[in-house]
Amino acid sequence: MFNPIQLISHVGARFQTPSGDQTIRFGDSAEQVCEVLGQPEDGSTDSTLYFHAACIQVHLGSSGVEFMEFGTNPTKDGVDVELEGHNLSRMNAIECAEMLMKLNDGARIDESEAPASYAFEKLGVTIWQPYALQDALDGLREAETGGNEDELESLKEDVDMAEFFDSVGIGSQEYMKGYFS
């Protein structure tokens, strides 16, 4: 198992590579990103570098790296990311959101797409899933109590897929302002 990628609020992300720990910092150039992650894959543009095999997207603005997003759902072979010693990839989505709310220490939270997505101002972190765990659990309970046997298997799969967030992102202070303006 690989060591988790370390998210560093408003700084960037630290990766363990064969040549040792390396950090991609907000403001780094595309060339500096490639020194750490290798060559980007097909579909990459001047503003977005894709590293599909590593489950990573790096978004570039006029000042360099401004946001990194990691595919983290372990049921979809995502990568492990850690923030302040917490493995966000392997944490139940509801528990993960609650823990990040506490770590955000009263700073603003964008909950406009909750419970499927949140952005945490102090942490510079975003979490996202296409279908919220709480919604999946509610649908499963409703089908169980209503005796709708036909939907149960499909709803159980929804719960399994929604147990973890699909992606975790980390952004620069400037990038995160976009969530709160």
N, C-alpha and C positions, 0 to 999 in steps of 0.2 A: 504494500500500500504506500502511496506517495504521501509525503508530508503535506498538510494543508497549506494553501496559499494564505498568507497573513495579510489581512486588510488593516491599513493604517489610516485612521480618520484624517481626511483632508490632506494626506501626504501621497498615498498611492497603495501599492501592493508589493509584498515581498514574496519571491518565488525561490524555491530550492532548485537549483540547476546542477548539472554534472560539474560545473566549475565553481560551485558554491552558491551562497545566498546572493540574489540580485534583486534590486528594487526598481520597479517602474514608478516614476514619480509624476504627479500632475505637472504638466508643462514640458515633459520629455518629448522629443521629436519621434517621428515614425522610425527613423534609423535606430534610435536608442531602444525603442520597443523591440525591433527586430534583433538587436544584439542579445536580448534576454529570451525572446520567444521563438526566434527563427523567422523564416519567411512567411508572410501572411498567405492565406489560401485564396482560391478562386472566389470571386464576388467582392473582394476587398476594393475599397475606393480611397480617394484622398482623405475622406473624413471618417471612414470606418475600416478597421483592420480585423479580419476574421481569422481565428485560429480554431476551426471546428474540432479538430482532433483533441485539442486541449480544452474545449468548451469555453472559449474566451472571445469576447469582442472588445476592441479598444477603440474608443471614439476620440477623434482629434478635432480641435477647434483651431482658431487662428493663433493661439498661444501654445499649441501642442496637446498632449493628452489631457482630456478633461473628464472622462468617465470610462470605467471599465466594468463590464458585465460578465458574470460567470454563470454558466449552466451548472446548477448545483444539485438537482434532484437525483438522489441515489438510485431511484427506481428507473431513471433514464440515463444511467451511467455518468452522472455529473461529477464535477470535481469538488473536493472539500475546501471550504474557506473558513477561516477563523477570524473572529474579532474579539479582542481582549480576552483570549483564552477560551472562547465559546465556539464550538464547531457549529456554524449556522446551517451547514448542509445536512446534517444528520439529526437536526432538532425538529420535533413536531412543529408544524406551521403555527399553530395557536400559541404554543409555548415560546417559539422563536419571536413572534411579534410582541408578546408580553415582555419578554426579556429585553428586547431592543427598546421598548417604550421606557423601561426603567433606566437603561443605560443612557438614554437620550436626555435624562435629567431635567425634564420640564420644558425642554426646547420644543419648537414647533414640529408637528408631525403632519404630513400630507396624508389624509385618510380619505381622499375623494373617491378612491376605488376600493376602500376597505370592504371586506376583510381579505380581498385577493391581492392588494398591493398597498404598500406604505413607503413613504420617504421620510427619513429622520434627519432633521437639520443639523443637530449637534454632531451626530456620528458621520454624516455624509454618506449614509447607506440607504439603498433602496432594496426592497424585497418584492417579488412578484410571483404569482401563479395564475394560470388561466382559469382555474375553477377553485374557489375557496373551500378549504377543508370544512369549515362550519356549515356551509351550504350543502356540501356533499353529505355530511353527517345528518343534517336535518332532513334531506331527501330520503336517505336510507331509513331513518326512524319512521318517517311518514309512510313509506312503502311497507315497512314491517308491521306497523299498527293497522294499516288499511288492508293488509292481506294481499297486496299486489305482488304475487310470487314472480310474475314475468319480469318485473323490473329489478328484482333484488340482486341478481348476479351483476348486472350492469352498474348498479349503484354501489355495490361493494368494490368494483374496479375503480369507480370514480373516487371513492374514499381512499383507496390505496394510492392512487396517483396524486391525490391532493394532500397527502399527509405531510409532504415537504414542499417548501417553496421551489419553483422551477429555476428561478434566478435570483442572484444577489449581486447588487452593483455597488460601486463606490465612486463618489464624485468629488471633484474639487469644490471649494467653497463657492466659487463663482458659478459653477454648473448647478449646484444645489439651490442657488437663489431662484432659479427658474421654477422650482416647485412651489415657491412661496411668494411670488410677485403677482 
